[in-house]
Amino acid sequence: MNEYDVIIVGGGPAGLAAALYTARMDLKTLVVDRGPLGGQLLNTELVEDYPGFESVLGSDLALKMGDHARKFGVEIRDFEPVKEIDVEGSTKVVRLESGEELHARALIMAAGGLPRYLQVPGEKEFWGRGVSYCAVCDGAFFKGQELAVVGGGDAAVEEGDFLTRYASKVYIIHRRNELRAQPILVDRARANPKIEFVLDAHVKEIVGDEKVQIVRYDKGGETRELRVGGVFIFVGFVPNSTLFKVHVDHDAGGYILTDRNMQTSVEGIWAVGDVRAQLTKQIATAVGDGTTAAVAASMYITTLKDAARA
Ligand code: NAP
């Protein structure tokens, strides 16, 4: 049986910051992640808004954060999917897809989330054949081609701008007339001659043969189409909050609700980063969440240990 003081599910910035702090506080700490360490950092090319790093590759920052946590003795199990998280008495039980069971006094949920699907015909069929959710991963496959980006938030506008490194033209198709993205990102995209915004437009279908050829959308009741080599979809994010076998309070979008110390509705379980209901999903806020949860978890474990000794 593998027993820990703290198990952290998810090895993005929130989870790695929490791990660094709990390990430094001499707590036996494990980070489990279903993929490589880094979380959404691995879907970000350049990070320019993390204090102290004017410009750093997302993948480099992920490596640095992983190495930093390891330096303090954190055990890391990457490519190790978690099946479910349960509570037995005061013990937090993490069951892995492999069948192994892990126990901890405290659990920090830092599993982030996944892109939301557009749910139109052709999306699933052409996934990996022109439909993508990651500009950094797939952009280079579309050199010299025209592309469509769907969405009007920060991700759509920022990634659309990034894709012009490769594409001859990028259409950003958004369902409303107003963009949700931050003005600084919108201004940058508007200044980019390769970007054209297609607003008030509802994507209806992605069409092709071997690969994507056409994206069809409705504008003002009229069906229109664009010939593109790829469709990049950035219509939001679905938090990975369904691993819990116990009920943990969450909002309508599935984001876990916490108090100001990142404590969830279940004693001994904290939630940090993109899986948590909060204003923004930034590296700096994720790291702050992780730090707060680590300190709170450490205090909780001290209380448990004191009670056991009494
Ligand atoms: P988001 O802010 O939730 O935006 C999602 C966009 O997709 C919205 O414009 C939304 O339209 C549209 N949308 C949602 N469902 C749709 C559907 N079924 N059909 C068509 N359009 C649909 O998501 P995000 O851009 O992925 O960003 C997620 C979080 O990460 C945000 O907090 C964001 O600030 C952060 N982020 C920050 C940066 C940065 O600071 N550089 C970069 C990327 C992401 P409506 O506007 O009409 O609702």
Residues whose N, C-alpha, C, O or C-beta is under 5 A from the ligand:
A	BS01	NAP	L118 G151 G152 G153 D154 A155 A156 E158 R175 R176 R180 F234 V235 G236 F237 L279 T280 K281
